[in-house]
Amino acid sequence: MSSHSKPPACPSSSHWSRYFMARYFKARFQGQMFQGETVTDIIILPGIGGSGESHWQTRWEKTNPRMRRFRPSDWDRPDLKDWIAALEREVKLSADPPLLVAHSLACLLVAHWQQASALPVAGAFLVAVPDPRAQAFPEEARGFAGPPEGPLRMPSLMVASSNDPFGTPSYARERAKAWGSDLVDIGAAGHVNGQSGLGDWPDGKNLLTAFAAGLAAARG
């Protein structure tokens, strides 16, 4: 993780099968989800359109009181300055550095925000980072293109799908290398959204648990 203290608990092998990955995290972290000092506040950052009722972000938020959602002015016509301001407001509400859980366009938001803001965050969990150069990238989100190329200033874990229509595995590797992020490929899961049929996405919870535990261990 570049200049950051690297959390020891987060493997970055992109070739693990989803089955083995789930077994590993379940065995290592079962029963530790969001307990004790593992994590602090968690800010949910949906992508364009917001995350609907079937999306894992919404399902997680509804069952965990430590999670709350940032509120930009418009989910459907995203404006980078507005989204940065909304994230800034939300981070300021946390007594301690929060953990960011971003999906899709919000991953690009995190990269832009961390360059513009000095507020501390514990880390960033970045799921399905989209490629602004991809044909599928929405025109109304073009303002989010050109994310910073240098390492992020916080520890980060990228989660990628092997058949994401908004970003190829090679793009995920490219972005993880540029940002100094650990990377986990979860196999074929589309855009890792409500249409992916993940339900509560227990594998994702295990990944987040491992990431948060690693951050706590790094803090000592």
N, C-alpha and C positions, 0 to 999 in steps of 0.2 A: 504493500500500500504506500509506496513511495516514501515520503518523509514521515509518515505516521507510524505509531507503534502498531505493528501488525497483530491483530487478534489471532491467537493461536488456534482457535476452535473452528475456523472457517476454511474448509478445503476449497481449492479453486479448480480442481480437475474438471474439464469440460466434457470428458468422455464417460463419466459415471452414468450408469443406467438410473432411471428414475426410481426403480425398485430398490437398488442398493443404497441410493442416497437416502430414501425414506427410512429404510431399516437402520442406517447408521445414525441419523439424527434422532430417531425414536429411542434407540438404545442409549444414546449418550445424554439426551436432554429431556426424556419423558418426565413429566411432572414439574418441570421448571418454567413452564411458559409464563412469562411476565410476573415472576414471583421475586420477592426480596429486592436486591439491588441490581437485578439483571438489566432492567430498562427504566427509563423515566417516562415523561410524556411522549406520546407517539402522535405525530401529525400525519394524517392521511391526505395524500395529494393525488386526486384522480386526474385523468387526462381529459382531452376534449370531450365535451358532452356530459362530463361527470360520470361517475360509476353507478350504474343502475342497481336495482334490487338483487339481481342475480350475480352481481360482481363480488368477488372475494373481498375487496376493500370494504364494501358496504356491509357485508356479512360479518367481517371482523369487527368493524366499528360498532355495530349494534350489540355485540356481546362483550366488549372490553371497555370499561369506563376510562381507561387511560388513553384511549384513542379519540381524536377529534379531527374534523375535516376543515381544511382551509376553505375560504369563501371568496373567490374572485367575483367580479361584477357579472361576468357572462361566461357560462360554460361552453356555449356553442360558437361564439365569436371571440376566441381568446386573444387578448392583447397582452404582449409580454410585460410591459410596464405595469399594467394593472395586476397581473398574476404575481409579479415580483413583489409589489406592494402588499398584496394579500398574504403572501407567505411571510413577509417581514412582520406584519402585524401579528400573525399567529405565533411565530417564534418568540416574539416579545412577551407573549402571555405566559410562557413557561418559566417557572422559577429556576429550573435547571435546564441545561442544554437538551433539547428534545431529539428524538430519533425520527427521521423522515422516512415515510414509506410511500414511494412514488410509483405511478404506473404510466407508461406510454409518454405522452407529451410532457407530463409533469417531471419526467426524468431530465428532459432538456431544460425545463424551468429550474430545477435544482442547480444544474451546471451554470446557468446564467446568474441565478440569485447569489450563489456562493462567491461569485466574483464581484458582485455589486455590494454585498453586505459584509459587515464585520461581526454579526451576531454569531455566537457559538452554537453548534449543534453536535450531538453525540456521534452521529453517523447517518448514512443514507443507504436505504434499501431500494434498489432501482430495478424495476421489473419491466421487461419488454421495451427497451430503449428504441425509439423509432429512428430511422435514417431519413433525414430531411431531403436527401437526394433521391429517395425511392419514389417511384411513380405513384404509389398508393398514399403518399404523405398528403394530408389535406391542405388545400390551397389556403384556407382561412387561418392556418397555423404557420404560414411562411415566416412570420416575424420571429419564430423560435429557432429558425435555422441558424447555422454557423455557431454552434455551442463552443465554449472555450476548449482549446486543445490541450492545455496543460493539466497536470494532476489536480484533482479536487482537493480542497483544503480540509476535508474531513474523511475518515475511513468510509469506504463504500463497498457494497456487494451488489454486483449486477447479476440478474437472473434472466436468462435468455431461452427462447424456444427455437427448436431447429427448423420449424416451418412457419415462422412469423411473417405474415405478408408485408409488414411494415419495416422489417429489418432482418437481413440475412445473418447467419452465424459468423460469417467473416466480418461483417460490420460490427457485431457485438464484440468480437475479439479486438478489432481495431479500436473501438471506443473504450473498452476496458483497459487496454494498454495505454492509451492517451490519458485517461483519467486516473490511472493507478489503482483501478478497482479489481477486486477479486471477481471471478466469473464462474457461474454455475450454469451449465446447459441442462435443462430439465427434459429434453426430448421434444417430441411433437406435441405442442400445446397451443398452436395458433398464436393469437396475440395475447394469450394469458388473461383473458377477460371473461365477461359473462357468457359469451358464445362458446367458450372453450369447454364448458361443462365441468368445471372444477369444483363446484359446490363451495364448501368452506375452504377448499384448497389446503388440506392438512400438511402436504409436503411443504407448501409455502410457509405455513406457521412454524414448521420445524426449522426451515432455513432461517427465518427471522429470529427464532429463539437462539439458534446457534450463533448468529451474527451478534445479537444483543449480549449474549453470554461472553463472547469474545471481547466485545467492547468493555464490558465490566471487568474482565480479567486484566485487560490492558491498563485500565485505570488503577488497578491494584486495590 
